[in-house]
Amino acid sequence: MTETVSKASPSRLGRLLRAAAGFAVLTALVAYVVVRYVSWDESTPGCVVRAVDGPDSGAESETSFELTPEMAANAATISAVGTARGLPERAVTIALATAMQESMLLNISYGDRDSIGLFQQRPSMGWGTTRQILDPVYSAGKFYEHLADVPGYSRLPLTEAAQRVQRSGHPHAYAKHEQEAAALAAALTGRAPAALTCTTGQQPGAGDPAKVRAELIRAFGDGVLPVAAGSGRAGAPRTAGSGAELRLPVIMTSGGGAKAAAKTRRGWELAHWAVAQADALRIAEVSYGDRVWVAGEAYEGWQRVGRAAGGAAGEVRIRVDQ
């Protein structure tokens, strides 16, 4: 009796190899995050996001989740790029859920075939050069560019909207990240005040206020620091004790009601961005309204202070030790 040996077709073999590669990437990412979270206590760098009850509510719930400082910084960049383009919170939620699935919000230089970066975009498929895609500002911008071309994306189920952009082999995978992505988007777009806090691993040493300013402009665009006639350069560092303080005017059209709420939301967007970037940029203190976050006391989260100390006059204040 002759034994017949069946051979996998090239296309089937290719699919198996791609599945194996994807599994290897996922395993490596999970292992990385597990190592970063093991024995996480108040002295370990990390960020916590508190959820709100719904898209039209500022009410806090008891739901929260944790991220590493690297993940939070990348998420803050993704959000800033979206709002700088005038896109709604829903777009930010879709982008964050996509990056959570594709890279766990880590800017990785590997993936299935030539996929790289936060969104696992492929140079060979026209997403940009390797260098460009590994720039979170660029890769987020390319994702939003493609998302905006999806008709009615804001009304689609999240996983469908994401899949229209990504064309993944796992089209339903994005849905499982929607709840956490929505909570993170609410914080980073400023709708949920004081909802994101981080502890840092900062060691004594100087930060660079010019770098903080440059990163703000890269993420949010030039308009984040508008210059009024005769006022000089907005956001220029000022001496503040042993460090330098950047004062960011929260620029919105004056008025009450919805306009005032929009201004407050913008303030919290900038404040949360600064806290998410605190570990990478060595930010020592962020204040807005009647709240202040201090790196050395970060385990206490956003503390209530006198309004003058918290930058009540339409400013977000970021202090960098020097």
N, C-alpha and C positions, 0 to 999 in steps of 0.2 A: 504494500500500500504506500502510495506516494504521499508524503505530507506536504500540504500546501501552505506556504508561508505568505501571509498577506503583508503588504508594505503600505505604510502611510503615504498618502499623496503629498506632494510638495506643499500644497495649500494648507492641508490639514496639519502637516508638520510645522509650518510657519505659525499657524494659530496656537499650536501647543507651546512652541518656543516663546511666543509673545505672552501667553498666559503665565508661563513659568517666570518670565522676566518681570511681569507685573506683580506676581506674588512675591518675588524676591525683594522688589522695591518696597512693597507694603510691609513686609516683615522687617526690613531694615528701619523703616520709619517708625513702626510700632516699638521696636526695641529702643530706638533713640529717645522717644517720648517717655517710655517707661523708666529708663535710666534717669531722665531729667526729673521725673516726678517722685521717685523713690525717696522716702523719708523727708518729704517736703514739709518744712516747718517755717516758723516766722523768720528764721535767719537765712532761708534758702530763697534765691531770686525767683520770683514768679508773679503772675497777675491773676486777679479774680474778677470775673464779670458777673454782676447780678442782673437777673432778667426782670422785665416789666410785664405787666399782665396782658397787654395787647398793643397793636400798632397805634392806637389812638389814646393810649393811656400812659401816664407817667407813674402809675402806682407800682411799687416794687412788689415782687413776690419773693418767696424764700428760695427760689431756684437760682443756683449759681454754678459756674464751672471755671476751671483753671486753665491757664496757658503758661508757657514759658515766656520770658521777656522777648526772645527772638520771634516767637509766634505772634505776640501782641504787637510788636513793632511792625511786622509785615502786614498784619491786619489793619493797623492804623494807616499805613501807606495806601493799601487798597481802598479803604474808605475815603481818604483825602482825595485821591485821584478821581474817584467817582463824583464826589460832591463838587469838586473843582470844575467838572464838566457839566454841572447843573443837573445831574441825574438824581432820581428820587432814592429814598431809603431802600425801596424794594430792589433796585439795581445793585446796591451795595450788599444786601443780603444774599442775592444770587451769586455775586462775585465771591463773597466770603465762603459760602457753602461749597462752591466749586473748588476754591483753593484748599479748603479743608479736606475734600475728597482726593484731590490730585496730589497734594504734597504735605498735608497736615500743617499748612501755613509755614512751611520751611522752604527756603530758596535753594533747592537742591540742584546739583549739577549733573544728575543722571536720571534715568527713567527708561520706560519702554522704548526700544529703538533709539531715536535721537531726541526724545522728549526731555525737557529740562525746565527748571524754574518753578515758580509758585503754581502756575497753571498747566505745567507739563506741555508747553507749547513746543512745536517742532520746527527748527530752522529749515528742514527740507520741505516743509509744507507752506512756506512763505510767511511765517510768523515774525521773522526777523533773524538777525545774526545771533550766534551763541551769546556774545557779549551783551547785545541788546536785551535778549530774553531774560538774562540773569540780572537785569536791572529791574527791581520791583515796580518802579514808577512806569517804566516802559511796558512791562508785561501786563500790568493792570490796565494801562491805557488801551492796549491792543484788545484785551478781553472786552472792555466796555465798548470799544469801537464796533466789534462784531455783535455784541448784545443789542446795541442800539439799532442794528439793522434787522432785528427779529421783530416782525409786526406784532404789536400787542404783548410784548414780553412781560410787562408788569401784571397782566391778567392771566398769564399762563401758570400752570403748576410749576413750582421752582425747578424740579428735576427736568421738565420738558424745556424750559427756557435755557437752562445750563447746557443741556444736550444739543440744542440747536447751534450753540457756539462750539462746543467741544467735540461733538461727534464721537463720543466714547464707545468702546466696546461694552461698557456697563452703564447703559443709559438711565437706570433707575437708582444708581448709587448715591446721587446727590441729595436725595430726599431725606436721608437719615441725619443730615447735618443741618436741616432747616431751623430747628428750634434754637440751637446754639448760635447759628449764624444770625438769626433775627435778634437775639439778645445782644450780640456783639455789635451788630449794625446800629441798634438803638442807642448804645453807649457811644460809639465812635462818631455817629452823626449828631450827637448832642441831645437827642430826644430824651434820653434817660440821664438825668443829672447825677453826678457822683457815683456812677454805676460801675466804673472801672478803676481799680487801684492796683498798684504793683509794689513789690518789694524788690530791691536791687542788690546786686553783689558788688557795689562800688567800693573801691579801696581809696584811701586818702590820695588826693592828687587833683590836678587841675583839669577842668573841662574847657571847652572852646566855644564861647558864645557865638562866634562867627560861623562855626559849623552848624550850630542849632538853627541859626537864621537861614543859612543856605539850604538846609534840609527842609525847613518850612516852605521855602519858595519852590523847591523841587517838587514837593508833594502837592501843595495847594495852588501853585502858580504865583505870578508876581502880584496879583490882586490881594493876596493875604496880608500884605504890608503896604497899603496905599500911602502915598505921600501927599499931604495937603500943601497948598501953595505957601512957600516961605517957612515951612515947618522943619525942613531938613529931612533926613532919611528916617522913615518910620521903622520902628523895631530895632533901631541901633542900640547896642548894649549901653547901659548906664551903670556907673559904679554903685554897688549895693553891699556895704559892709566888706566882707572878705572876697566878694565875688562880683559878677556882672549880672544885671537884670535886663531882660528883654521885656518891653511892654508892648503888647499887641492890641491895638485898638479893635474892638468888635464893631465893625462898620456895617450898619444896616440903616435903612430909611427911618428917620425918627417918627415916633407915633406910638399909640397905645395898642392894646388888644393883641391881635395876631402879629403885628409888627414887633411888639415888645417880646412876645414869645419867640419869634424867629431870631431876635438878637440874642436872647438867653441861650437858645439852642446852639447858635454859632459859637458863643463863648465856651460852652461845654464841649463842643467839637474840638476846638483848639486846645482846651485844657486836657482833655482825654488823650489827644494826640501826644502832647508833651509827656504825660505820665507813661504812656505806652513806649515812648522812645527814651525814657529816663536812663535805663541801664546802658543802652548803646551810646547815648550822647552825654552821659554823666551830668544829668540835670539834678539839681539839689532840691529845688522847691518849685511848686506850681500853685498859683492862687487865682481864684475867680469868684466873684460875688462874695458870699460870706463863708467860703470854704478854702482850705489850704491843704495841700499834700506836701509832706516833708520826707525826703529820702531817708533820713536818720530815724524817723518815726513812722515809716510807711506801714508798719503792722497795724497802726491805728486807722489807716485809710484816710478819707477826706475828713478833716477836723473843722468844726465850726469855729469861726473867729469873728472879730469885729469887722464890719463891712469895709472900713478903710484899709485894714490889713489885707483883706482879700481882693483888693482891686475892684472896688464898687463902681468906679467911674467908667464903665464900659471897656475895661481892659482885662486881658489875661496876662499875668505876670509869670515869667519863667526865670528862675535864678540858677546860674551856673557858678560853682565855686572855682576860684582861681588861685 
